[in-house]
């Protein structure tokens, strides 16, 4: 990220905000007559405070992934999923940095977005091509690349892809241990990279493939209190 991007973002970020209070459905467990539930899936270790959100199966690759320009204090933080009960689908994934209530929202950006022709109501986000999103620290991503490269060396030509050779079994095992709101194939996973304390938190992306925004929430003291990735827009007539 360069200085020019930050200056541009300050000028247009008021246009790039969500259409509703993202925290309200978490507190009410209902929104626009949609019955909701919250699933807590452990903590994410943000050892550097540099957060990555992406499709971990299709886009988490070395030299191709960037953390958000907004950073937080390094620590471990709770991750929660907002579930549409009658569909058992994930609408929003959230990291809580404090218990403070949001007073404003700001689009999470990586510093590579084209801000030259931004209009109100638009957003930038990450693409999903394998039906999943994730949260992890930049350090965890680097450790994952090392882990996967070693796995590829060990398996050689037997290594097909990261889903089949690693995550499919892990997701299915987690679904057996934690069946609530999960299909037999698994809808979320909180996984430590190898023997380390770095982890990646994976979850299915609402209705599947698409392009999804993330937003930082700021409290009354203008401190970051949460991060949300919006998969299903509860304020939309078609919920998509």
N, C-alpha and C positions, 0 to 999 in steps of 0.2 A: 504494500500500500504506500502511495506517495502522498505528499502534502496536498496536491491538487485534488486527489480523490476525497480526502477528508473534508476539504473546504466545500466541494460540490455536494457531498452527502449532507453536511450541515444545512445547506440551502434547501434540499428537497426531502429530507427525511420526514417532515410533517405530512407529506403526501403519501408516504409508504407505511401506513399504519393499518392494523386490522379493522374489520368492519364492526367488531363487537369486543366487549371486555372479555378477554380470554380466560381470566380467572373466575369469572362469575359461574360458569357451569361446574367448575371444580368445587366451589363453595355451596352451590344450590343443588347439585346432582340432578338438575333438570334445566332444560333450555328450549324455549319454543315448543313446549309440550313433549319434548324428547326426554325419555327417562335415561339417566346416566349413572354410571358407577365409576369408582376410582380403584385402580389396581396399583399398589406400590410394589416396585420390582427391585428394590435394593438401592444401592448407591453407585455413583460414578466417581471414580478417582480422577480429579482434575489437578494433576500434579504440577502442571505449568500454568494452569488457568486459561490456556488457549484451547478453545472448544472447536471440535469438528462435528458437523452434522452432515450426513450423506447416506447414500445407498451403500451399505458396507459390502454387498456382494458384487455390485456392478461398477462402483466408482471409487472404492478405497484402494488406490494404487500409489506407489511411490512416485514422488515428483509430480503428482497430478491432483493432490488434495491440499486444501488450504484452510486454516482455522479462521474463525470470525475475527474481525478487527476489534470487536468488543471483548474484553478480557475480565476475568474474575479472580478473586483471591484463591490461590491454590488450596484445595481441601477436598474432602469427600462430601458429596451432596446427594440428596434423595431424588430418585427418578419415579415419576408417577405417570400412569396412562389413564386417559379419560375414555371410558368404554360406553358406546351406544348399546344399551342393554338388550333390546329386542333383536339387534343384528349381531351382537357380540363382536363389534368392530372397533378399532382404535380410532378415535377422532382427533385427539391431541396428545402429544408426548410432552412432559414437563420436567424440568430440573428446578428444584427449589433451593435458592441460595439463602433465604431467610423466611420468616413467617410474616413479613411485612406485606401489606396490600399494595398492589400496583396503582400508581397514579398516572403513568403514561407508558406507552409502548414505542419501541423503536425496532425497525427491521434489522435483523442480523445480516451482516454483509461481510464478504471476504476481501473487498477492495479491488475486485476485478470487474465489477458490474459497470455497464454503460449507463451513466446517469444523465446523459445529454438530453433525452426527450422523455423524461419521467412525467407521468400524469397521475392525478389523484386516483387512488383505489388500486393501482398496479402494485406488483410485488416482484422481487427476485427470490429465488429459492434454489433447491437442489433437485436434480432429476432422479427419478426412481425407475429402473428398468427390471428389477428383480423382486419387486413387491415388498421391499424392506427399507427402513431407515435406521439410523443409529445416532447415539451420542458417544463421544470419546474425547480424551485429551490428545493434544498433538504428540505428546510423549508416548502415549499408548499406541497411536498409529505407527510411529517409528518402530516400536518394539514388535508390533504385529508384522510389519514388513520383514523384519529379521526372522521372526518365527516362521512365516510362510515360506520364505526363501530356503530356510533349513528343511522344512517339510518337503518342498519340491525336490531338493537335493537327495533326500532320503528315499523318496518314492520314485524319482526319475520319471520314466515314461508312464508309470502307473498313476501319476497325478493328473487328474482330469480337470477339476475346477474346485474352488474353495467351498462351494456349497456341498457338492457330493462328497468331497474328501475330508471335510471338517465339520461344517456347521449343520448339515442335515441331521446327523446322529445326535449332536448336542441339543438341537432344538427339539427333537422328538423325545429325548430323555427328560428334558426340562418340562415338556408338556405332560409327561406321565407323573412327574413329581408335583407339578403345580397345574392341575387341569382346568382351573377356573378361567373361563373366557379364552380357552385355547383349543385349536383343532389338534388332531393327532400328530400333525406335522410340526406343530409349534408356532406360536405367534409372538414370542419374545424370549430373550435370553440375556442374562447378565453373566458375561464370560471373562474370566481372567486370562490374560495372554500368557500362555506357558506357565512357568513357575513364579511369575512376577505379580506385583500388586496393581499393575495397570490393567484396566478392564475396558471392554467395549459392551455397551448396552444396545442390543438390537431389538427391533419391534416391527411388526407388519404395518404397512402404510395405508391404513384406511381401506379404500376400494382397490388398492393395487398401484400399478404404475401411473406416473404423472409427474407433476412439478410442484414442489411444496415449500412454502415460506416458513421461516423461523423468526420469532420476535423476542427481544429482551424486554422485560418489564422493569420499570424503575419506581422506587417508592417515594414517599414524600420528601425524603432527604436526597433524592436523586441518586440513590445507590441501586445497583442491579439487585433485584430480589427474585427473579425467575427467568427462565428461558422456555419458550413454547415452540414446538413444531406443529403446524396446523395441517392435518391430513384431510379431515372432513369439516367443511365450513358449516357450522350449526346455524349460521345466520342466513344461509342460502336456501331458496325454496326447494331445490333438488338435493340439498345436503352434499353437494359435490363441488 
